[in-house]
Amino acid sequence: MQTQKIDNKQRHIEVTAADLPLHCPTPATALWNAHPRVFLPIENSGEALCPYCGTRYTLKGGAAAHGH
C-alpha cells in the first residue's frame, strides 16, 4: 500500500498480501472522517467492498490459493 495518506474519497484501492488481514479504514487513510474499523474478507474472492464507505478493494494477484 501507499505510505502517504490517501483521501477518504478514493473509492478503489489495490492491496497486496502484506496488507492482510484487510480492514477499512486502512492505516494509510486520513482519519478525520473515518468510520469504525471493519475487517473485510478478501482472500477468497480477491475483492471486497466496505459496507460503510463503499470503497472497493482488490487483491493484487487475485484470490489466494488455499491448501493444506
C-alpha positions as CSV (number, residue, x, y, z in Angstrom):
1,M,0.0,0.0,0.0
2,Q,1.0,3.6,-0.3
3,T,3.0,5.2,2.5
4,Q,1.3,8.6,2.1
5,K,-2.1,9.3,3.5
6,I,-4.9,8.6,1.0
7,D,-8.0,10.7,0.6
8,N,-11.1,9.0,2.1
9,K,-12.9,9.8,-1.2
10,Q,-10.8,7.3,-3.1
11,R,-13.2,4.5,-4.0
12,H,-10.8,1.8,-5.3
13,I,-7.7,0.6,-3.5
14,E,-5.4,-2.2,-4.6
15,V,-3.8,-4.1,-1.7
16,T,-1.2,-6.9,-1.5
17,A,-0.9,-9.9,0.7
18,A,1.3,-7.8,3.0
19,D,-1.8,-5.8,3.8
20,L,-3.8,-8.8,5.1
21,P,-5.8,-9.1,7.2
22,L,-7.6,-6.3,5.4
23,H,-9.6,-3.7,7.3
24,C,-11.2,-0.4,6.3
25,P,-10.2,2.3,7.0
26,T,-6.7,1.3,6.3
27,P,-3.7,2.8,8.2
28,A,-3.0,5.0,5.2
29,T,-6.4,6.6,5.3
30,A,-6.8,10.1,6.6
31,L,-8.7,9.6,9.8
32,W,-10.5,12.9,10.3
33,N,-13.7,11.5,8.7
34,A,-13.1,7.7,9.1
35,H,-15.8,5.2,10.1
36,P,-15.4,2.4,12.6
37,R,-12.9,-0.3,11.6
38,V,-14.3,-3.3,9.8
39,F,-12.4,-6.3,8.7
40,L,-13.0,-7.4,5.1
41,P,-12.7,-10.9,3.8
42,I,-10.8,-10.5,0.5
43,E,-8.7,-13.7,0.4
44,N,-11.3,-16.0,-1.3
45,S,-12.6,-13.7,-4.0
46,G,-9.8,-11.2,-4.5
47,E,-12.3,-8.3,-4.0
48,A,-14.1,-6.7,-1.1
49,L,-16.5,-3.8,-0.7
50,C,-16.6,-1.8,2.5
51,P,-20.2,-1.7,3.9
52,Y,-19.6,1.7,5.5
53,C,-18.0,3.9,2.8
54,G,-18.3,1.8,-0.4
55,T,-14.5,1.6,-1.1
56,R,-13.7,-1.4,-3.3
57,Y,-10.6,-3.2,-2.5
58,T,-8.9,-5.6,-4.9
59,L,-6.1,-8.0,-4.0
60,K,-3.1,-7.7,-6.3
61,G,-2.6,-11.0,-7.9
62,G,-6.2,-12.1,-7.3
63,A,-7.6,-14.6,-4.7
64,A,-5.1,-16.5,-2.6
65,A,-4.7,-20.2,-3.3
66,H,-5.7,-22.5,-0.4
67,G,-4.1,-25.7,0.5
68,H,-3.2,-27.9,3.5
